[in-house]
Amino acid sequence: MKQFRQSFMQTLVVGILFVLPIYLAILLLAKAMKSLGRLVQPLARLLPEWFPAETVVSLLFVLALCFLVGLVLRTRLGQAARTRIENSLFQKIPGYTMFRSMTRQMSGDSRESAWKPALAEIEEALVPAFIVEELDDGRFTVFVPSIPTPLAGAVYILDAVRVHPLNVPFTQMVKAVTRWGSGSRELVAAMQESRAPHLLAK
């Protein structure tokens, strides 16, 4: 019974972590569109009645606002402001640092060096993992995500011989996790390619 309860709670948490960011994004988008509804009504009246002008125009305004915010955050002043806000508020939210690191890498941010794709040896199996950091003694801290969401999982500290870094894009590993392991063939091939030069050297 205890094992079933733990399995149930773990599955529930994985589902919540997967659904919650999507739900919040949709909720915020809908709220912003509703707030702009009255402002865009004069412009919407210029379009045909059969066209959902108010909804479309509100959505375009929200997307334009997000784009402008993105432009500001890419400036030196915007980055400084974002760092202050993150340090004072967002980093106190559980899981925010992990979520930020993953989303930055998925967007192609080359400054984010954490979360390197790897295959880790757990018991008698190879499992998709992300290298979080390297310890002073040469061991690695790795995060093994749960299927099918990369936002929950387990952390292991493993000897270097049990961790195989992969020269693949971060997004490729995320796709393999979210697709229930589909694409693992390419991950194993990448591991074998990275090991080939070492075998030839011997």
Order of alpha helices (4+ residues) and beta strands (2+ residues): alpha-alpha-alpha-alpha-beta-beta-beta-beta-beta-alpha-alpha
